[in-house]
Each structure stands twice: as C-alpha cells, then as structure tokens.
Amino acid sequence: MTDPVSILRDLVRCPSVTPADAGALGVLEGLLTDAGFSVERVTFSEAGTPDIDNLYARIGTEAPHLMFAGHTDVVPVGDEAAWTHAPFGAEIRDGILYGRGAVDMKGGIACFVAAVARYIGKHGAPKGNISFLITGDEEGPAVNGTIKLLQWAHDRGERWDACLVGEPTNPDHLGDMIKIGRRGSVSGTVTVHGVQGHVAYPHLADNPVRSALKMAEALMDPPFDAGTADFQPSNMEVTSIDTGNRATNVIPARVSFSFNIRHNDTWNAETMQAEIVRRLNAAAADNALRPDRMAARYDIVWAERPSHVFLTRDDRLIASLTAAIEAETGRTPKLSTTGGTSDARFIKDYCPVVEFGLVGQTMHMVDENVPVADLEALTGIYETFIARWFADAAA
C-alpha cells in the first residue's frame, strides 16, 4: 500500500471509462480497509443519467478533518490502434508508466493512498480525520458523483476543514502550480429564426445566418473585462454553428450556435447571463446585413447548471501545501486559477479546497503516461503535506 506505482498499475488495469467502474473502486476499498479506514460504497441515480458508484472512506473521529477528493473514471481511449502501449495495460517502459487515467487522475489517487499509508506507518492514525471522497462521474455529466456524495456525507454529519483535489495541475514540472480557484463557466445555445427560401430570390426569404454572425461576433468582441488581481480576463468562445442545411441553393429557416464563456470574479452566473442577453439583443437589432428588416428573432437555451467562480483564501491550507512542495522539489509553486472546471466547484461549498497533482501534458491523449519518478515525488509531497497540515492545525 505504500508503493504508488503498484497501486496505480492496479487502478489503470480497471477500464473504468465513465460510467463503468470496472473494479477501480474495489481496488481502493481493499487498500483503505486494510489501512484501518471505514469504507462505504454509495450508488446514486437520476433519470436520464447512468447510475454511478462512489466511495467514501474515513479514518479518525476528531477534528480537524482533511479530505482528499478525486475520480477513478476516465475518458475513452479513442482509436486503440493509435496507442503504442495497451491503454489499460499499465506497462512501464524506460521509467514511464503508460495507460488511460495514469495522469487524470488515478495517479494522484495512488500517490495519496501511498502517502497516507506511509504517514500512518510513521506516526500512527492522525490526531484528526483523513477521508477519501472518490467518484466515478467526474469525466461524465457529474450528476451522480461528487455533488451528491458530498450532500450524502454532510447529511450524515461529516464536516471538513480542508480538501485537496488530486487533479493534474502542473503544466511542465511537478511543483509548478497549485490551483487555488477556478473560473466560472456559462454555456448556452442560441437559435436565430428566419424565413426559408431560394437563394436567387432573397427578398422573399430572411437569412438567419446574417443575424447569427452579428450575434456571435457580439459575444466575442469587445472583451468582457481586463481580468482581475486573481483571475485572467474572461474569455468567450463560439463552439459550433449549424443550419442543418445541406443544400447550397436554399436559405435556411434557422441557424443555431453554441457558446461557452470562462469568466472571472468580475461576474457571477446571473450577471454574466444578463450581459450575454444584452449583447444578443443589441446585435439582433443591428440590421446592417439585413436592410429594411425588423430585429432578428432568437431563442436562447442555457446549459442546465453553470459553474460558479471561486477563490480559496485559506492561508494555512495553501501554506502547508506550498511548504511541502518546496521541501520535496525545491520549486515554489505558482498559485493559479487557470484551466477548466473540476469537482472542486462542488467542494468549495463545504470547505476550503485546493488542487495539486501530476503534470498534465498527456491527460486525455493517446499514450497517456507518467514518469515513475513523478509518482514517487508526488507521494513524498503528499506525505509531507499531511504531516504539515495536521501539525499546523495543532499549533
């Protein structure tokens, strides 16, 4: 249990592509039970989504309470023939371990399990609580995973003082970056309505593409803001445009385009949606490409659940992790809020949360891989962090 490489190989060999568990949680259940943790498996369901198996494990009964959170589900392998190493073989070649999920994020889980085992072996059970909150739904719709497991545990009386998420946060080298927050995310689809007709008789039709182009441009320019002290500028991207029209001589009846914005703490979900609607309304009224016509008609459908921006300000948590990284790698990590979303967006409603894991360069790629040396180094960082965090809590 103290060897992260052995643990990771067992996890990678479970083909746990969302929503399948394929035995990954069973591997963890066995390890953590042997280490003295109480372990519970919980399955959540919701209409229209797959059932998801989750795991919650805890050792200790007193405060303070440190949680480690992660996911054992992985993205599909894609074209398996493009892999030079079997995606679920966990083959080690020239000091590199290959396999889907090695970086995102079975590697982080393996390192924290090994770190806890080493810590307990040296110090005994912590004077407080350590828990694992592990889902199989992070790479999927994220409906029956962390968000429900947190509520389930909270309803049973669980309270946490801090959480570390083991997502791959480092851009180039282990120790480069701690994520101390995440940008918000708002998505939607706009459908612009027109009148279908023959392209040779445009006066009898109304081409919705003309207005859609104006509206899409209005969402991307001008910039929403210049960034803040803790976050980069908000960024809007139009991700698809579709008329459903395969004919070159037919003006379509409608066109839809989808968008996503990653926004900083200048905005919340509600104010961002209001600004998007304001821009769309102004662009719909612009008839520069549709002379002598009324404002374009459109509908907007928002993605069901926006992700809210957050920033962790727990100095003790950040300082303990930073000191552990410096002690093990000699690097001072950058405190960052860049990147996509993670399950930290749910955890932040229950306790302060930061993210730190492996180097993320090969996550989701063919031949996803991690250096064995990085697994040992991350285990050392996690073990030092655990010791420092509990020592600081007792001070």
Buried (B, 14 or more C-beta within 10 A) or exposed (E): BBBBBBBBBBBBBBBBBBBBBBBBBBBBBEBBEEBEBEBBBBEBEEEEBBEBBBBBBBBBEEEBBBBBBBBBBBBEBEEEEEBEBBBBBBBBEEEBBBBBBBBBBBBBBBBBBBBBBBBBEEEEBBBBBBBBBBBBBBBBBBBBBBBBBBBBBEEEEBEBBBBBBBBBBBBEEBBBBBBBBBBBBBBBBBBBBBEBBEEEEEEEBBBBBBBBBBBBEBBBEEEBBEBBEBBBBBBBEBEEBEBEBEEEEBBBBBBBBBBBBBBBBBBBBEEBBEBBEEBBBEBBEBBEBBEEEEBBBBEBEEBEBBBBBBBBEBEBBBEBBBBBBBEBBEBEBBBBBBBEBBBBBBBBEBBBBBBBBBBBBBBBBBBBBBBBEBBBBBBBBBBBBBBBBBEBBEE
